[in-house]
């Protein structure tokens, strides 16, 4: 492996380790409740977060394709730092809404750009077949960073929950500095990039490519169920009589479990097979949520561990399904942004329903509605797999990587340090 590729991969893993290491997650609902918010308003803040993503996800993905993925990652980390500082100062719903909006805007700038950057870096060196491996190890780095943040956040949050936001802001600033040090890979474009035309082409590719649309639908279902754990896991552990420090340690351990699964994605995929994983993951989530909704006990951590295993496998697995169906690298971040927007829309609609049920009927009701959603979605995917098997199709629709489009040209992407001309192009 060339030294330059090793350097970039090390920086990318460091960025992933830091960029979403949120210390406040261990005390998220507790912090907002101490500032006067009930569970319904807390989940409505997520709706604000999701609405910001819906509006900004695709435009920021297109901007990352135009002006550079490293710039997008750097700016995203900076905006997340500012969002944390706004929440640190907040004492009312609308201030927190601004903070969550900034956190969401920062996430839109990084969510598609980072995976697009990695895929095109490996493609530049002729190693795109290794994408699943490196996406898995980078996901593992992210989860280990989250585990460390949860341990420290649980300890710090027991004393001063608001300080978890201030420290997270500092961590995001370091991530921004790392993004500044990363270099843009060459991008293979089918045509010259255009902002609005690029978004239109990316949207059409998602809607008209059956394998790509299928992969996006799978991602939406599993992401929604996993994302609910951000709110439900700490509440479940506290209802099982764990202290804030114990909650932080437990969530950190669960994050490490997910990291191990991500690191072993190759072995997991060989064990289950691609088409089987597509329905096993949502059904595993459904089963664990169903038991959690009936029993609140410390041994329920084992059920949370099942969800953490799914979380570790999900990211590299789903991103590979999507990335290999994108023939134009010049639109890669934009297509990934469409996928991210779709799953945020689903979660933004689903989370308030759970919030209302929890406020009205208790935590168990919210867990059970997640179980029902996972069971329905998983069974639909299982029936689809059975139909495909009967037709003699034993793998996923996108099992074979698409052939390059004739006329594809390699165009160097703008350097992260290159100045921007007045017309918006790198010079």
C-alpha positions in Angstrom: 0.0 0.0 0.0 1.4 3.4 -1.0 2.5 5.6 1.9 0.2 8.4 0.7 -2.8 6.0 0.9 -1.8 4.9 4.4 -1.6 8.5 5.6 -5.0 9.4 4.2 -6.6 6.3 5.8 -5.1 7.1 9.2 -6.4 10.7 9.0 -9.8 9.4 7.9 -10.0 7.0 10.8 -9.0 9.8 13.3 -11.7 12.0 11.8 -14.3 9.3 12.2 -13.1 8.6 15.7 -13.7 12.3 16.8 -16.4 13.8 14.5 -19.3 12.1 16.2 -17.9 11.5 19.7 -20.8 13.2 21.5 -20.3 13.2 25.2 -23.8 14.5 25.8 -25.5 11.4 24.5 -25.1 9.7 27.9 -27.2 12.4 29.5 -29.2 13.7 26.5 -32.8 13.4 27.8 -31.6 14.2 31.4 -30.0 17.5 30.3 -33.1 18.7 28.4 -35.3 17.7 31.3 -33.2 19.7 33.7 -33.7 22.7 31.3 -37.5 22.3 31.5 -38.4 20.1 28.5 -40.7 17.1 28.6 -40.2 13.9 26.5 -42.6 15.2 23.8 -40.6 18.4 23.3 -37.4 16.4 23.4 -38.5 14.3 20.5 -39.8 17.4 18.7 -36.3 18.7 18.9 -35.3 15.7 16.8 -38.0 16.7 14.4 -36.3 20.1 14.1 -33.1 18.2 13.5 -34.7 16.0 10.9 -36.4 18.9 9.2 -33.0 20.7 8.8 -31.6 17.6 7.3 -34.5 17.3 4.9 -34.0 20.8 3.6 -30.2 20.8 3.6 -29.1 17.2 3.0 -29.1 17.1 -0.8 -27.8 20.7 -1.4 -24.9 20.1 0.9 -24.1 16.8 -0.7 -24.1 18.6 -4.1 -21.8 21.2 -2.7 -19.4 18.5 -1.4 -19.3 17.1 -4.9 -18.6 20.5 -6.4 -16.1 22.0 -4.0 -14.5 19.1 -2.2 -15.5 16.5 0.3 -12.7 17.5 2.7 -14.0 21.1 2.8 -17.5 19.7 3.6 -16.2 17.5 6.4 -14.2 20.4 7.9 -17.1 22.9 7.8 -19.5 20.2 9.1 -17.3 19.6 12.2 -17.1 23.4 12.8 -20.9 23.8 12.6 -21.4 20.9 15.0 -19.1 22.6 17.5 -21.1 25.8 17.3 -24.3 23.8 17.7 -23.0 22.3 20.9 -22.1 25.7 22.3 -25.6 27.0 21.5 -27.2 24.1 23.4 -24.7 24.7 26.3 -26.1 28.2 26.7 -29.8 27.2 26.0 -32.7 27.3 28.5 -35.7 27.2 26.3 -37.1 25.1 23.4 -36.3 27.6 20.7 -32.7 28.1 21.6 -32.3 24.3 21.7 -34.0 24.2 18.3 -31.3 26.5 16.9 -28.6 24.4 18.4 -30.1 21.2 17.0 -30.4 22.8 13.6 -26.7 23.7 13.6 -25.8 20.2 14.6 -28.0 18.8 11.8 -26.5 21.2 9.2 -23.0 20.1 10.3 -24.1 16.4 9.9 -25.5 17.0 6.4 -22.1 18.3 5.3 -20.3 15.2 6.6 -22.8 12.3 6.2 -22.4 11.7 2.5 -19.0 13.4 2.0 -17.0 11.1 4.2 -18.1 7.8 2.6 -17.8 9.4 -0.9 -14.3 10.5 -0.1 -13.3 7.1 1.1 -14.8 5.2 -1.9 -13.1 7.5 -4.4 -9.8 7.4 -2.5 -9.8 3.7 -2.8 -11.0 3.8 -6.4 -8.1 6.2 -7.3 -5.6 3.5 -6.0 -7.5 0.6 -7.6 -8.7 -0.7 -4.3 -12.5 -0.1 -4.4 -13.1 -3.8 -3.7 -11.6 -3.1 -0.3 -14.3 -0.4 0.5 -16.4 -2.6 2.8 -13.3 -3.5 4.8 -12.2 0.1 5.3 -15.7 1.4 5.8 -16.0 -1.3 8.5 -12.8 -0.3 10.3 -13.7 3.4 10.1 -17.1 2.6 11.5 -15.4 0.7 14.3 -13.2 3.8 15.0 -16.3 5.9 15.2 -18.0 3.5 17.6 -14.9 3.3 19.8 -14.7 7.1 19.9 -18.4 7.1 20.8 -17.7 4.6 23.6 -14.9 6.7 25.1 -17.2 9.8 24.9 -20.0 7.9 26.6 -17.8 6.8 29.5 -16.4 10.3 30.0 -19.8 11.9 29.3 -21.6 9.7 31.9 -19.0 10.6 34.5 -19.0 14.3 33.6 -22.8 14.4 33.2 -23.5 13.1 36.7 -21.8 16.3 38.0 -22.6 18.9 35.4 -24.7 17.7 32.3 -24.2 21.0 30.5 -20.4 20.6 30.4 -20.8 17.5 28.1 -21.8 20.0 25.3 -18.8 22.3 25.9 -16.3 19.4 25.8 -18.0 17.9 22.7 -17.5 21.3 21.0 -13.8 21.1 21.6 -13.7 17.5 20.2 -15.5 18.7 17.0 -12.9 21.5 16.6 -10.1 18.9 16.6 -12.0 16.9 14.0 -12.2 20.0 11.8 -8.4 20.4 12.0 -7.9 16.8 10.9 -10.2 17.4 7.9 -8.0 20.3 6.9 -5.0 18.0 6.7 -6.8 15.5 4.4 -6.4 15.5 0.6 -9.0 15.2 -2.1 -8.8 12.1 -4.3 -9.3 12.3 -8.0 -13.0 12.0 -9.0 -14.2 10.0 -12.1 -17.0 12.1 -13.5 -19.3 11.2 -16.4 -19.9 14.9 -17.1 -18.9 18.4 -15.9 -20.5 19.1 -12.5 -23.5 21.4 -12.2 -25.3 22.2 -8.9 -29.0 21.9 -9.8 -28.5 19.5 -12.7 -26.4 17.3 -10.4 -29.1 17.1 -7.8 -31.7 16.3 -10.5 -29.5 13.5 -12.0 -28.8 12.0 -8.6 -32.5 12.0 -7.7 -33.4 10.3 -11.0 -30.7 7.7 -10.4 -32.2 6.8 -7.0 -35.8 6.6 -8.4 -35.1 4.7 -11.6 -32.4 2.2 -10.5 -34.2 -0.7 -8.8 -31.2 -2.0 -6.9 -30.3 1.5 -5.7 -33.9 2.2 -4.6 -34.1 -1.2 -2.8 -30.8 -0.5 -1.0 -32.1 3.0 0.1 -35.4 1.5 1.4 -33.5 -1.1 3.4 -31.3 1.6 4.9 -34.3 3.8 5.8 -36.0 0.9 7.7 -32.9 -0.2 9.7 -31.6 3.3 10.4 -35.0 4.4 11.9 -35.1 1.5 14.3 -31.4 2.0 15.3 -31.7 5.7 15.7 -34.6 5.4 18.2 -32.1 3.6 20.4 -30.4 7.0 20.9 -33.4 8.1 23.0 -34.7 4.7 24.2 -31.5 3.0 25.4 -30.6 5.5 28.2 -34.2 5.6 29.4 -34.4 1.8 29.4 -31.2 1.5 31.4 -32.4 4.1 34.0 -35.7 2.3 34.3 -33.7 -0.8 35.0 -32.2 1.1 38.0 -28.8 1.9 36.6 -27.1 5.1 37.8 -26.0 7.8 35.3 -22.4 6.5 35.6 -23.5 3.0 35.0 -25.6 4.1 32.0 -22.5 5.8 30.5 -20.4 2.7 31.0 -23.1 0.4 29.7 -23.6 2.5 26.5 -19.8 2.6 26.0 -19.6 -1.2 26.3 -22.5 -1.5 23.7 -20.6 0.9 21.4 -17.5 -1.3 21.6 -19.7 -4.3 20.8 -20.8 -2.5 17.7 -17.2 -1.6 16.8 -16.2 -5.3 17.0 -19.1 -6.2 14.6 -18.1 -3.4 12.2 -14.5 -4.6 12.3 -15.6 -8.1 11.4 -18.0 -7.2 8.6 -16.3 -9.5 6.2 -16.8 -12.5 8.4 -20.4 -11.6 9.2 -21.2 -11.2 5.5 -19.6 -14.5 4.6 -21.5 -16.2 7.5 -25.0 -14.9 6.6 -24.7 -14.0 2.9 -25.8 -10.7 1.5 -29.5 -11.5 0.7 -30.1 -13.0 4.2 -28.6 -10.1 6.1 -31.1 -7.8 4.5 -34.0 -9.3 6.4 -32.1 -10.7 9.4 -31.1 -7.3 10.6 -34.6 -5.7 10.9 -36.1 -8.9 12.4 -33.3 -9.0 15.0 -34.1 -5.4 16.0 -37.8 -6.2 16.1 -37.3 -9.2 18.4 -35.1 -7.3 20.8 -37.5 -4.4 21.0 -40.4 -6.7 21.7 -38.7 -8.3 24.7 -37.4 -4.9 26.0 -41.0 -3.6 25.9 -42.2 -6.3 28.3 -39.2 -6.6 30.7 -37.1 -3.9 32.3 -34.1 -5.5 34.0 -30.3 -5.2 34.1 -30.0 -8.3 31.9 -31.7 -6.4 29.2 -28.3 -5.1 28.3 -27.9 -8.3 26.4 -30.8 -7.2 24.2 -29.2 -3.9 23.7 -26.0 -5.7 22.7 -28.0 -7.4 19.9 -29.0 -4.0 18.6 -25.4 -2.8 18.9 -24.2 -5.8 16.7 -26.8 -4.8 14.1 -25.6 -1.2 14.3 -22.0 -2.2 13.7 -22.9 -4.4 10.7 -25.4 -2.0 9.2 -23.3 1.0 8.3 -20.5 -0.7 6.2 -23.0 -3.2 4.7 -25.7 -0.6 3.6 -23.1 1.9 2.3 -21.5 -0.8 0.2 -24.9 -1.7 -1.3 -25.5 1.9 -2.2 -21.9 3.0 -3.3 -21.4 0.2 -5.8 -24.7 1.2 -7.6 -23.4 4.8 -8.2 -21.6 4.8 -11.6 -20.8 8.6 -11.6 -18.4 9.4 -8.8 -19.0 13.1 -9.4 -22.5 12.6 -8.0 -21.6 10.1 -5.2 -22.0 12.5 -2.2 -25.2 13.8 -3.7 -26.7 10.3 -4.1 -25.6 9.4 -0.6 -27.3 12.6 0.6 -30.6 11.6 -1.0 -30.4 8.3 1.0 -29.6 10.2 4.2 -32.5 12.6 3.6 -34.9 9.7 3.0 -34.0 8.0 6.3 -34.1 11.2 8.2 -37.6 11.9 6.9 -38.8 8.5 8.1 -37.2 9.0 11.5 -38.5 12.5 11.9 -42.0 11.2 11.3 -41.6 8.1 13.5 -39.9 9.6 16.6 -42.7 12.0 17.7 -45.2 9.1 17.5 -43.0 7.2 20.0 -42.6 10.3 22.1 -46.4 10.7 22.4 -46.8 7.1 23.3 -44.1 7.2 25.9 -45.5 10.3 27.6 -49.0 8.8 27.5 -48.5 5.1 28.2 -44.9 4.6 29.3 -41.6 3.6 27.8 -42.8 0.1 27.0 -45.3 1.4 24.5 -42.6 3.2 22.6 -40.4 0.0 22.5 -43.3 -2.1 21.3 -44.1 0.2 18.4 -40.5 -0.1 17.3 -40.9 -3.9 17.5 -44.0 -3.8 15.2 -42.3 -1.5 12.7 -39.2 -3.8 12.5 -41.3 -7.0 12.3 -43.4 -5.6 9.4 -40.4 -4.3 7.5 -38.4 -7.4 8.1 -41.2 -9.7 6.9 -41.6 -7.7 3.7 -37.9 -8.1 3.0 -38.1 -11.8 3.9 -41.0 -12.3 1.5 -39.0 -10.4 -1.2 -36.1 -12.7 -0.6 -38.3 -15.8 -0.9 -39.8 -14.6 -4.2 -36.4 -13.9 -5.6 -35.2 -17.4 -4.5 -38.2 -19.0 -6.3 -37.3 -17.1 -9.5 -33.7 -18.5 -9.3 -32.2 -15.2 -8.0 -30.1 -16.2 -5.0 -28.3 -12.9 -4.4 -29.1 -9.3 -3.9 -30.2 -7.3 -7.0 -27.0 -5.3 -7.0 -24.6 -8.3 -6.4 -22.7 -7.5 -9.5 -20.9 -4.2 -9.6 -22.2 -2.1 -12.5 -19.9 -1.7 -15.5 -18.4 1.8 -16.1 -20.4 4.1 -18.2 -18.8 4.8 -21.6 -17.3 8.3 -21.8 -16.4 8.4 -18.1 -13.5 10.8 -17.5 -11.2 11.3 -14.6 -11.2 14.9 -13.3 -9.1 16.0 -10.3 -11.2 17.2 -7.4 -10.5 20.5 -5.8 -7.8 20.5 -3.1 -8.9 21.2 0.4 -6.4 24.1 0.4 -7.2 25.4 -3.1 -8.7 28.9 -3.2 -12.2 29.4 -4.6 -12.6 31.7 -7.5 -15.4 34.2 -7.7 -17.6 31.9 -9.8 -17.5 29.2 -7.1 -15.0 26.9 -8.9 -11.7 25.9 -7.5 -8.8 27.5 -9.3 
